[in-house]
Amino acid sequence: MGISIWQIIILLLMFIPTIWIYGRILNKAGYSRWWVLLIFVPIVNLIMIWVFAFAKWPRLEQTTSA
């Protein structure tokens, strides 16, 4: 009794939009989309949410200095 192909498909249908949305948010904030990989690291993902929430965003700094 293992995992079926339908369970894998459902998991992918849940994870792909989430990863894509987080990537777009990070890109608009001025960070690299590679930071999305931290979603898969259990404790680090919670810490990085706080870091990104309270850090100065590079994209915001570019628009205010110009």
HUPEKA-V209108 format. One record per pair of residues at least 12 apart in sequence whose ideal C-beta (glycine too) atoms are under 6 Angstrom apart, sorted by sequence separation. I is the first residue (numbers start at 1). J is the second residue. D is the distance in Angstrom with one decimal. If there is no record, write none. Layout:
# HUPEKA-V209108
I	J	D
I	J	D
This chain:
# HUPEKA-V209108
23	36	4.9
22	36	5.0
19	36	5.4
30	57	5.4
29	57	4.5
30	58	3.3
30	59	3.2
29	59	5.7
